[in-house]
Amino acid sequence: MFTRDVKCQKTKADYYPNLVKSEAKIYDDLMFRHWNVWEDGNFQHVFLADVEQNIIRNEKDLMPGEQWDAPTFPNGGKDELAWSPDSKTLAYVCVKKTGKDYAVSTNSDIYFYNLSTGVTTNFTAGMDGYDRNPAFSPDGSKFAWVSMKRDGCESDKTDIIVQDLNSKKDIISRQTGMISSVNLFGVEMENPYILLRHIEVSLLCLNYPYLKFQILLMQN
């Protein structure tokens, strides 16, 4: 699995190929610039491929023709991608909106791509705020992510959600706020845990089903 920029929109160079020295840009909709980065018609897509003797073969774009980025731009990275333990499902984060809807939205969703069927489903459909940092448990039965409740509120309270993928029921829902990321989802014997980053301490360990937090590392 890897990501690559894919050109999905025409630019000035496509409309006026003879104007090679022109620095003009053509836009007819938002979002034409994010902070100091101009949109250039390219979008980051998630790819799957076979690797044989260090050579990539049989590349497949999981988002063909889609005009949005995964991981999300500008801050998304490998923490927005997660394999299921059986390698049958790839989770990725994306804001699948364009124009003004994209410019004003903070509603990122987590999508599951099924390698067997080639079907992509929106796992967090109906959840309106940021949904990020997907993580599968080692046995594949549970899934954790961080979530904000409201769209348009990028500084909303961030909570952690853990769902049992078999029963589709949340084990932990809106358990706590001020979580910045899920770093690791693991199980030690009968003691499952989630490592988290918190804005007031460097590292927390959440043990469930007891739902108790343990501070592992304080900020200096």
C-alpha positions in Angstrom: 0.0 0.0 0.0 1.3 3.5 -0.8 0.0 6.9 -1.8 0.6 9.0 -4.8 -0.6 12.3 -6.3 -3.0 11.8 -9.2 -4.0 14.5 -11.6 -7.8 14.8 -11.6 -8.5 18.4 -12.7 -7.4 20.5 -15.6 -5.1 23.4 -15.0 -4.0 26.4 -17.0 -1.3 24.4 -18.8 -4.1 22.1 -20.2 -6.2 24.9 -21.4 -3.3 27.0 -22.8 -0.3 24.7 -23.4 1.5 27.4 -25.5 1.7 29.8 -22.5 4.6 28.0 -20.9 6.0 31.1 -19.2 2.7 32.2 -17.7 2.2 31.9 -13.9 -1.5 32.5 -14.1 -4.0 30.1 -12.4 -7.5 29.3 -13.3 -10.2 28.5 -10.7 -14.0 28.6 -10.8 -14.7 27.2 -7.4 -13.4 26.7 -3.9 -11.1 25.4 -2.6 -8.3 27.0 -4.7 -5.8 27.5 -1.9 -5.2 25.9 1.5 -3.0 28.1 3.7 0.0 28.8 1.4 -0.5 25.9 -1.0 -2.4 26.4 -4.3 -4.5 23.6 -5.7 -2.7 22.2 -8.7 -5.2 19.7 -10.0 -3.5 16.8 -8.2 -5.0 14.7 -5.4 -3.3 12.2 -3.1 -4.8 8.7 -3.6 -4.3 5.4 -1.9 -2.9 2.6 -4.0 -2.4 -1.2 -3.6 0.2 -3.1 -5.5 2.1 -6.4 -5.6 5.8 -6.3 -4.8 8.1 -8.8 -6.5 11.8 -8.6 -5.9 11.5 -5.0 -4.8 9.6 -4.1 -7.9 6.1 -2.7 -7.7 3.6 -4.4 -10.1 -0.2 -4.4 -10.7 -0.9 -1.0 -9.2 -4.5 -0.2 -8.3 -5.9 3.2 -7.5 -8.5 2.7 -4.8 -10.0 6.1 -5.6 -10.0 6.4 -9.4 -11.2 9.8 -10.6 -12.0 11.0 -7.2 -11.1 14.7 -6.5 -10.1 14.5 -2.9 -7.1 13.5 -0.8 -6.4 10.5 1.3 -4.8 10.8 3.7 -6.4 14.2 4.3 -4.6 17.4 3.3 -2.6 19.1 4.8 -2.0 17.2 8.1 -2.9 13.7 7.3 -0.3 11.0 7.2 0.2 7.3 7.9 -1.9 7.6 11.0 -4.9 7.9 8.7 -4.3 4.5 7.2 -4.8 1.1 8.9 -4.7 -2.5 7.8 -7.0 -5.1 9.4 -4.9 -8.0 10.9 -6.2 -10.4 8.2 -5.1 -7.9 5.4 -8.6 -8.1 3.9 -9.6 -4.5 4.8 -7.8 -1.2 4.5 -9.1 1.7 6.5 -8.4 5.3 5.3 -9.5 8.8 6.2 -10.9 11.2 3.6 -13.1 14.3 3.3 -15.2 13.3 0.2 -16.5 16.8 -0.6 -15.7 19.5 -3.1 -16.1 23.2 -3.6 -17.5 25.3 -0.8 -18.8 22.2 1.0 -15.1 21.0 1.4 -13.8 24.5 2.3 -16.1 24.9 5.3 -16.4 21.3 6.4 -14.5 19.5 9.2 -16.3 16.2 8.5 -13.7 13.6 7.7 -14.8 10.0 7.5 -13.2 6.6 7.8 -13.6 4.4 4.8 -13.2 0.6 4.6 -11.9 -0.8 1.4 -12.6 -4.6 1.0 -9.8 -6.3 -1.0 -12.0 -9.3 -1.9 -14.9 -7.3 -3.4 -13.2 -4.0 -4.3 -16.1 -2.2 -2.5 -15.5 0.9 -0.4 -17.9 1.7 2.4 -18.2 4.7 4.7 -17.6 3.2 8.2 -18.4 6.5 10.0 -21.4 7.6 7.9 -23.7 9.8 9.9 -21.0 11.1 12.2 -20.6 14.7 11.4 -17.2 15.8 12.8 -13.6 14.8 12.3 -13.1 11.0 12.4 -9.4 10.0 12.3 -6.6 7.8 13.5 -8.2 4.4 12.6 -6.8 1.4 14.5 -7.8 -2.3 14.4 -7.2 -4.6 17.4 -4.7 -7.4 16.8 -7.5 -10.0 16.6 -9.5 -7.8 14.2 -12.6 -7.9 16.3 -12.5 -4.3 17.5 -11.8 -0.9 15.9 -10.8 2.4 17.5 -10.7 5.9 16.3 -10.9 9.5 17.5 -13.9 11.6 16.7 -15.4 15.0 17.0 -19.2 15.4 17.1 -20.0 18.5 15.1 -19.2 19.5 11.5 -17.6 23.0 11.1 -16.0 23.0 14.6 -12.3 22.1 14.1 -11.5 22.7 17.8 -14.4 20.6 19.1 -13.9 18.1 21.9 -12.1 15.0 20.7 -13.2 11.7 22.0 -12.2 8.1 21.5 -14.6 5.4 20.3 -14.0 1.7 20.3 -16.5 -0.5 18.5 -16.9 -4.3 18.4 -17.0 -5.1 14.7 -19.0 -8.2 15.2 -21.9 -6.8 17.3 -21.5 -3.2 15.8 -21.9 -1.9 19.3 -19.6 0.7 20.8 -17.5 -0.5 23.8 -16.3 3.0 24.5 -18.2 6.0 23.2 -17.4 9.6 23.9 -15.3 8.3 26.8 -13.0 11.3 27.2 -12.0 14.6 25.6 -8.7 16.2 24.6 -7.3 13.2 22.9 -5.1 14.1 20.0 -4.4 10.7 18.5 -4.6 7.0 18.9 -1.0 5.7 18.8 -1.3 2.0 19.2 -4.1 -0.5 19.7 -2.9 -3.7 21.3 -3.7 -6.7 23.5 -1.5 -8.3 26.1 -3.0 -11.6 27.0 -6.3 -10.7 28.6 -5.4 -7.1 29.2 -6.4 -5.1 26.1 -5.2 -1.5 25.9 -5.0 1.6 23.8 -2.2 4.1 23.9 -3.2 7.7 23.4 -1.7 11.1 23.2 -3.4 13.7 25.4 -2.8 17.5 25.3 -2.0 17.6 29.0 0.2 14.5 29.3 2.4 12.8 26.8 1.0 9.3 26.9 -2.0 7.6 28.4 -2.9 3.9 28.5 -6.7 3.2 28.4 -7.5 -0.3 29.8 -10.9 -1.8 28.9 -13.3 -3.2 29.8 -12.4 -1.4 33.1 -12.1 1.9 31.2 -9.4 3.2 33.5 -6.6 5.5 32.4 -3.0 5.2 33.4 -0.4 8.0 32.8 2.6 6.4 31.2 4.6 9.6 30.4 4.2 13.2 31.6 5.2 16.2 29.5 8.4 18.0 30.6 
